[in-house]
Amino acid sequence: MQAPHYGDTLFHFFQDKHFDAITGLMVSQHFGRVAPHGDEAEVLRGGMLLSYGLHREAGEIFAGLIERNAAPAVRDRAWFFLARLRYQRGLFAEAEAALARVAAPLPGALEDERTLLAAQLRMAQGDYAAAATALKAVPATAPASTFARFNLGVALVKGGDTAAGNALLDAIGTAPAADEEQRTLRDRANVALGFAALAGQQPQRARSVLQRVRLQGPQSNKALLGFGWAAAELKAHQDALVPWTELVGRDGSDAAVLEARIALPYAYAELGALRQAMDGYTGALAQFDAERQRLDASIAAIRGGALVGPLLQGNPGAGMSAFGSIGQVPQLPHASHLAGLMAAHDFQEAFKNLRDLQFLGSNLGDWNGRLVAFGDMLTHRKTIYEQRLPAVRAQAGTLNLAALQQRRDAVAAELARAEERTDATALADDRERALIDRLQRVEAALAGLDDKDLAERLRRVKGALTWQLARAYPLRLWDAKKGLRDTDRALLDAQARDAALARAQQDEPARFAGFAARIAALEQRLQALVPQVAALGAEQQAALQDLAVAELQRQQERLDVYAAQARLAVAQLYDRAQLASRSGGADAPR
């Protein structure tokens, strides 16, 4: 990893902190901190935008990567993400064209996802045979492989190719399951097979596959209902009593349980037990009426705010995330009515959108406080600047840089002359200069004397001093040049500081004004965004409530249908009873 800031983005991304990841990445890209991972960073940003549902922005990123001829591996991933984006928007032909541009196998699990996407595109266009062929290349251990095969099996059955569809579903329905998710999918496959067999007038086949479904599980109610109808189709109404009797004792918010409450008395009627049938229908009508009252109570509670607020409190989000689900169901008068709805994709997406809006509102509030702090910091820095500027100016005024430069030039010239003449006396220290002056005075005093002994002694002393100066000359010349270079650097630093001070006096007020303008603009933008997010949050909350209410109203409509069927059956039983009484039958209902 050659770009630490890109590594920081990946750290947040793999911890599912996608909002921190994408905002940090965008800041790093703005300041050019992600090189040499620029194309990889763009792929990551496009993928995160795509997961947030920002299809247009993500498409622009992937198209830009392709247009600027990025590295082949990056370009292949861009084509793949662009294909997936087009698939999600229903542009199947365009998605298939983009997927065909992927030249080499994608890294890791993306290759399996590419094959699955190809199969999904074929299914979306009704080419189920080609989809089945594509799925054969996907390992059975791939995470989404089993789900894709299940969807393909259902699609084949609906499309009329029941043999191929049943084969796929049967393979899933008999496969070993390692976890609850796979066991649930296996049950769904067997339920789909069972009801397909019922629709195809194959009740015995339906019974055999429905027996594979677990007695306790999300699909068990449907399986019990279907098993009973398979027995009824075989005219084995006595066998239908067992699953339906088990089913009517379960939670009445499930559609299969409601249907069983009128299916059970139907079986009694078919067996000739008209009194038990009449009791069953009248009991079902009472239960339907009680269930409708419970639904009314749930609708009132939802409209009163008992759903959304507790749902948000029980399922908080650490930030905006493309993933996440409802794990905690709120305490409602009859929460089971909404169990199926809360597991549905549309409701989960609507709730995720609401939670994201809540996070954005909180984030905007945090930034509002930060902008206040930034404004205080700017004011403080401006005050300190204004307080310190006079002292700095005064201190800078004590330095006469021009005079110092002249002194430096004079020293440099003198050093150059000494080096040119190899004048060791020019580099003598104070003690040696005093000796030279003293020897010159002695020499002047001896000039009028004819004392050869003293003259010889003077000559020797001068020779010793000259030798000493000559020996020290190279080192002293090097030290002098080094000192001159140090002086040059010090002068340059002083001149740079002087220039910086001059620029600061000119630029700092403009910088302060620029920061103040940015803070003011951001505050204005925040003031506009906060009510918008709040309004969108209120709309999304209302939409979430409407989804829940609409589901409960559909349950009420289903209850009305079952109640009408029960009343019709009661009327028919009364007709049969009258006929039986006229003929002297003993099993007339009363």
C-alpha angles and dihedrals in degrees: 000000000000096000114058092192091058088049089054089054091052090048091058092041095055090048088058091247091133098161092054089045097052096041092047090048093051091051091048091049091050091056094040096245101137101070128157088025095058098125093042089051091052092051090051093048091048091050092051092047089050091052089053090055095251092137098162095052092044091048091053090053095050092044089050091052090051095046095051090052099241122191112301094248092050092044091052091053090047090054090049094051090045089052091050090048092052091047091054090052092050096251094133100164092048090046091052090050091051092047090052089059091066100108105185136029111282120239122268120328092353090081091059089046089052091054091046090050090052089052092047090052091052090049091048089055093046096251096130096162092057089046091054090050091051092050091056088071092057116090113243088233093062109117096237098032097093092048091049091050091049092051090046091050092052091046092051091051091049090046092056100256093114095160095058093039093049091048092056094044092045090053090053093043093055099037119110114257122216099190143018093267092057092043090053091049090049089053090049090052092051092047090050090049092048096051091043088055090049090051089049093053093251103128095160091054089047092054093050096052095040089056087067092066117100116252090228114044144087092283099040096096093054090046093052091048093049092045089055093050090048089055090047090052088054088051088244094131091157088063090048091060093069100059094035093050088052090047099051090059092061132088109308094214089080116091092221091056091050091051091047090057090066095032093059096057088044088059090048090051091050089052090052095249093131096164092055088045092053091048089049094051094045090047090049091051090052091048091048090052091049090047091052090053089051090050090051089052091050092049091050091049092050093049087049091059099258093129113045101041096049089041090058092045093049095045107038119176124220089217143318107323134173088219136046136106142208109277101161120054115207122242105263129165089256107006094170089076089071100041094101094042093052090054091051119105095233093054093044091051092047091050091047090052091051092049090049090052090050089052092048090051090051091046091051089050090052091050090049088059091045092053089054089052091047090052091051091048091051092049091049093050091048091051093049090048092052091047096049099039097080093050092047091049091050092049091048090050092061090065114081098197093178092056091046090051090052091050090050091051092050092051090047091051092049091049091050091052091049091050092047092052094034084233105178092179089064088066096044118129124235095270092050092047089053090052091049091051091047092050090049090054091048090049091052091049092050093049093087095043127083096214109137094181093057091043091053091049090049091050092053093049091049090048092051091050092047090050091049092050092047092051092050094043100089094049093044091048090052091047091049093051091047090050089050091052091049088050090051091052092047091050091049091050090049091048091048091050090048090050091046090051090051091049092046091053088053101035106034096071088050091048091050090049091048093051091046090052092049092050091048091049092049091048089052091048091049091050088055096044099047096065091041092055091044091051092048090048091053090048092048091048090052090047090051091051090047090053090053094045092047090053092050090047089052088053089052090051089050089050090052090053092050091045090052090050090049092051090048090050091049090052090050090049090052089052090051090046092054091049090048092049091051091051092043096251116171100210099067115141117243 
